[in-house]
Amino acid sequence: MSADPLQSLFVFGCSHHDTPLEVRERFTLSPDQAGALGQNLHQLPGLKECLVLGTCNRTEIYGLAQSRDHLPALEQHFCSQREIQTSDFQKYAYRHHNLDTLQHLCEVSAGLDSQMVGEPEILGQVKDAYARAKTAQSVGPVLSRLFEKSFQAAKAARTQTGINRGHVGIGNITADLSNRIFGRLDQSRVLLLGSGEVGAATAQALAGRGVADISVSSRTLENAQKLARQLGGAAIDFADFPAQLHRFDIVVSSTAAAGQVLSLETVQEALRKRAGKALFLLDLAMPRDIDPAVHPLDSLYLYNLDDLSAIANENLAQRKAEIEKARRILKNQAWTLWLQLRRRTRLTTA
């Protein structure tokens, strides 16, 4: 009988748990970049199956290798592809193997490992990553079963516990903060930079609190116009928004730009024209859209994803019992799946 192939099941990556925001930015992958990297890694010798998961707060590579001896070369290749210093990778990366890989994936899919614990969006992101890997044929029978079963486990944890009860989304947090800064929001003007789902949902939450004036600016004008129609607002050419920034009270930025779209100088000029009136900037992008150097400016309020997560998790203590209950469910699901996989591989390798 040959060696057990499941002994080389692994995941490595970095996330919000131990990696600061300024370092996570350098690890961040767009969906297209994650898909391309997965295909690239799958061509490496010794790697049987591979899937790359990239979200705002995590970059992870799941895989099945011929042996663990291949993993150092895989990690080095990842660093080379992303132009990351090996020392930074070694400092912040985590690794899980075998059963621990299953347990980790189940907790990721269920939102237990999320920066905002219990958030539902992560499951869709994991499903999308799996769909891309299937299309690219970089996953095989082992990772396919792992991911499909993790989706079932996530559903069980959510339906049998209250882990998402009390979860506060980015949109509601933004609306609450806006209320604190401006009071009533019916006279506030909102500028949405980027036309992605997170920014759009945040703008909709603000509209639900009374905001009636919403403008959208995106690098693709057609996308901005489409979202503006949905929100009942106006579209602004991306090249023009810096000159109009001072006209807005709340700016929600969530582009997929590789670099900053709001510089210190642009914000300073907008504040000068606002003559002391408060400006609320919300940076939902990864890497960040807004130069963090604007933070100390007078009359300016800047919040990023880490700031919002801290607010969202303020009620974690109240949800602790449900979180532990969900973790036990996922642990049992992972152990059952592990036993099933081992039985299958013993039969196919005997």
Secondary structure, DSSP 4 states (H G I P E B T S, - for coil): ----GGGGEEEEEEETTTS-HHHHHHH---HHHHHHHHHHHHTSTTEEEEEEEEETTEEEEEEEES-GGGHHHHHHHHHHHHT--HHHHHHH-EEEETHHHHHHHHHHHHTTTSSSTT-SHHHHHHHHHHHHHHHHT---HHHHHHHHHHHHHHHHHHHHS-TTTT---HHHHHHHHHHHHHSS-TT-EEEEES-SHHHHHHHHHHHHTT--EEEEEESSHHHHHHHHHHHT-EEEETTTHHHHGGG-SEEEE----SS-SB-HHHHHHHHHHHTT--EEEEE--SS-SB-GGGTTSTTEEEEEHHHHHHHHGGGGGGGHHHHHHHHHHHHHHHHHHHHHHHHHHHHHH-
